[in-house]
Amino acid sequence: MDTVLLLTHSDGAGQAPVPALEALGAARRLAPSPIAAVFGASTGPAAATLGAAGAARVLVAEDPALDVPRYATDTAAAAALVKASGATVVIAPATSRMMRIAAGLASRLGGRIDTHVTAVDTEGGPAVTRWYYRQRIEARLRRNERPWFVLVDPGALTPAAPSGTAAPVERVPVALPGSRTEVRGERSPASGEQTIKPDARILFVAGAGWTKKQADGKPHADLAETLVRGFLKVSGASLGSSKSLVDQSGEGQKVFAFMSHLNQVGQTGATPRHPKGLATCCHGEEPHVVGWRFIRERRAVNLDPGCGWARGKADVLYVADAFAVMERVNALLAKG
Ligand SMILES: Cc1cc2nc3c(=O)[nH]c(=O)nc-3n(C[C@H](O)[C@H](O)[C@H](O)COP(=O)(O)OP(=O)(O)OC[C@H]3O[C@@H](n4cnc5c(N)ncnc54)[C@H](O)[C@@H]3O)c2cc1C
């Protein structure tokens, strides 16, 4: 019989990140009341939430040094928590902070690890569904080695709902190693604006058409930037891009300052998970649309009725000028 642990860090406010509740939902498929463990500078709110969402007890490791993600300190805290729990199966959310330490942690504790897991179940023992080869091959597997670390992809599972009463909280002492790494601040890639939001309900994709010559024979990149930013602001959407648009920076053409290659969706980009997606000024070619495989409801705005979206890639294609459409959409959304 396995001992199941949900392992997570807290966020800056001491809360459990949403993907941690999704991972707890996965852990509860293996054990109705798993142990939870959380590390961070403060963990109180996270421990209360995880307890109320079904954890039998919550182990916490708190230290001011855990305020920032750092491999040496995070790994030491996580290892202490896993050891204290006696866990044989460790389920963790695939946040960037956990992704950074999880492989090293598994190695340190003599375990095995699987990433990109999208389903967890019992099948005569714990079994997971995971993706390989940039999400082209799906496999279902079990492992005999323990401890088994399982990183659950955010957005794939329903979060556990905090509806019960709080569980007992136990503090685990951790001897954090001295560190030569000092975090002095954060710098965002472009304008400091966070445009990639995995939790957003909508993915808004901008294609290269936004910077191309329009009906009057001229490009209107500044207006395009205003419209795209305006939509992101009023809708809270996550911003995706086609490869052509983000590649333009390398060719010295006008680019959106708030966009980088991290926004690229597709075969050589990301495969985000949002309930809905809206593509604008993007042709909908296969290498791009392959990144939409987890977007459940797809719409596109394109001047070209023969574009890729029209060929079964979108649920609805609006054959229209995206400049006009987004101006109107933004005005309507601004009115509330
Ligand atoms: C190996 C390989 C990997 C690739 N990987 C990726 C990938 O990961 N992601 C990716 O995106 N691409 C990828 N590509 C490139 C992909 O094939 C396309 O070239 C790219 O997606 C095209 O980008 P686009 O649709 O923005 O630009 P374009 O093809 O230039 O299309 C612009 C569109 O904007 C429309 N438009 C212009 N003005 C307006 C307007 N006012 N209103 C409405 N519509 C308008 C036009 O009708 C046109 O359809 C890859 C290609 C290869 C060969």
The ligand as an SDF file (V2000), in Angstrom:
LIG
                    3D

 53 58  0  0  0  0  0  0  0  0999 V2000
    8.9540   22.9470  -38.8630 C   0  0  0  0  0  0  0  0  0  0  0  0
    8.0050   24.0980  -38.6920 C   0  0  0  0  0  0  0  0  0  0  0  0
    7.5690   24.4170  -37.4270 C   0  0  0  0  0  0  0  0  0  0  0  0
    6.6840   25.4760  -37.2420 C   0  0  0  0  0  0  0  0  0  0  0  0
    6.2450   25.7460  -35.9750 N   0  0  0  0  0  0  0  0  0  0  0  0
    5.3240   26.7270  -35.8030 C   0  0  0  0  0  0  0  0  0  0  0  0
    4.7970   27.0090  -34.5070 C   0  0  0  0  0  0  0  0  0  0  0  0
    5.1660   26.3890  -33.4990 O   0  0  0  0  0  0  0  0  0  0  0  0
    3.8790   27.9930  -34.3800 N   0  0  0  0  0  0  0  0  0  0  0  0
    3.4530   28.7340  -35.4580 C   0  0  0  0  0  0  0  0  0  0  0  0
    2.6240   29.6390  -35.2740 O   0  0  0  0  0  0  0  0  0  0  0  0
    3.9580   28.5050  -36.6810 N   0  0  0  0  0  0  0  0  0  0  0  0
    4.8850   27.5340  -36.8820 C   0  0  0  0  0  0  0  0  0  0  0  0
    5.3860   27.3300  -38.1140 N   0  0  0  0  0  0  0  0  0  0  0  0
    5.0560   28.3030  -39.1750 C   0  0  0  0  0  0  0  0  0  0  0  0
    3.6710   28.1120  -39.7650 C   0  0  0  0  0  0  0  0  0  0  0  0
    3.7320   27.1410  -40.7870 O   0  0  0  0  0  0  0  0  0  0  0  0
    3.1790   29.4490  -40.3770 C   0  0  0  0  0  0  0  0  0  0  0  0
    4.1460   29.9510  -41.2420 O   0  0  0  0  0  0  0  0  0  0  0  0
    2.8660   30.5250  -39.3260 C   0  0  0  0  0  0  0  0  0  0  0  0
    2.0330   30.0020  -38.3230 O   0  0  0  0  0  0  0  0  0  0  0  0
    2.1400   31.6710  -40.0520 C   0  0  0  0  0  0  0  0  0  0  0  0
    1.9220   32.7130  -39.1350 O   0  0  0  0  0  0  0  0  0  0  0  0
    0.6960   33.6940  -39.3470 P   0  0  0  0  0  0  0  0  0  0  0  0
   -0.5280   32.9220  -39.5990 O   0  0  0  0  0  0  0  0  0  0  0  0
    0.6940   34.6560  -38.2000 O   0  0  0  0  0  0  0  0  0  0  0  0
    1.1620   34.5820  -40.6080 O   0  0  0  0  0  0  0  0  0  0  0  0
    0.6740   34.5930  -42.1100 P   0  0  0  0  0  0  0  0  0  0  0  0
    0.7540   33.2560  -42.7240 O   0  0  0  0  0  0  0  0  0  0  0  0
    1.4280   35.7010  -42.7410 O   0  0  0  0  0  0  0  0  0  0  0  0
   -0.8680   34.9520  -42.0100 O   0  0  0  0  0  0  0  0  0  0  0  0
   -1.3360   36.2150  -41.6800 C   0  0  0  0  0  0  0  0  0  0  0  0
   -2.8420   36.1510  -41.7580 C   0  0  0  0  0  0  0  0  0  0  0  0
   -3.3830   37.3950  -41.3260 O   0  0  0  0  0  0  0  0  0  0  0  0
   -4.5580   37.6250  -42.0770 C   0  0  0  0  0  0  0  0  0  0  0  0
   -4.8680   39.0460  -41.9690 N   0  0  0  0  0  0  0  0  0  0  0  0
   -4.1260   40.1110  -42.4010 C   0  0  0  0  0  0  0  0  0  0  0  0
   -4.7390   41.2510  -42.1060 N   0  0  0  0  0  0  0  0  0  0  0  0
   -5.9020   40.9330  -41.4570 C   0  0  0  0  0  0  0  0  0  0  0  0
   -6.9590   41.6890  -40.9130 C   0  0  0  0  0  0  0  0  0  0  0  0
   -6.9760   43.0480  -40.9460 N   0  0  0  0  0  0  0  0  0  0  0  0
   -7.9920   41.0260  -40.3210 N   0  0  0  0  0  0  0  0  0  0  0  0
   -8.0090   39.6770  -40.2800 C   0  0  0  0  0  0  0  0  0  0  0  0
   -7.0170   38.9010  -40.8120 N   0  0  0  0  0  0  0  0  0  0  0  0
   -5.9900   39.5270  -41.3840 C   0  0  0  0  0  0  0  0  0  0  0  0
   -4.2200   37.1340  -43.4730 C   0  0  0  0  0  0  0  0  0  0  0  0
   -5.3970   36.8520  -44.2050 O   0  0  0  0  0  0  0  0  0  0  0  0
   -3.3980   35.8980  -43.1730 C   0  0  0  0  0  0  0  0  0  0  0  0
   -4.2040   34.7510  -43.1340 O   0  0  0  0  0  0  0  0  0  0  0  0
    6.2690   26.2670  -38.3390 C   0  0  0  0  0  0  0  0  0  0  0  0
    6.7040   25.9380  -39.6140 C   0  0  0  0  0  0  0  0  0  0  0  0
    7.5690   24.8860  -39.7980 C   0  0  0  0  0  0  0  0  0  0  0  0
    8.0430   24.5700  -41.1840 C   0  0  0  0  0  0  0  0  0  0  0  0
  1  2  1  0
  2  3  1  0
  2 52  2  0
  3  4  2  0
  4  5  1  0
  4 50  1  0
  5  6  2  0
  6  7  1  0
  6 13  1  0
  7  8  2  0
  7  9  1  0
  9 10  1  0
 10 11  2  0
 10 12  1  0
 12 13  2  0
 13 14  1  0
 14 15  1  0
 14 50  1  0
 15 16  1  0
 16 17  1  0
 16 18  1  0
 18 19  1  0
 18 20  1  0
 20 21  1  0
 20 22  1  0
 22 23  1  0
 23 24  1  0
 24 25  2  0
 24 26  1  0
 24 27  1  0
 27 28  1  0
 28 29  2  0
 28 30  1  0
 28 31  1  0
 31 32  1  0
 32 33  1  0
 33 34  1  0
 33 48  1  0
 34 35  1  0
 35 36  1  0
 35 46  1  0
 36 37  1  0
 36 45  1  0
 37 38  2  0
 38 39  1  0
 39 40  1  0
 39 45  2  0
 40 41  1  0
 40 42  2  0
 42 43  1  0
 43 44  2  0
 44 45  1  0
 46 47  1  0
 46 48  1  0
 48 49  1  0
 50 51  2  0
 51 52  1  0
 52 53  1  0
M  END
$$$$
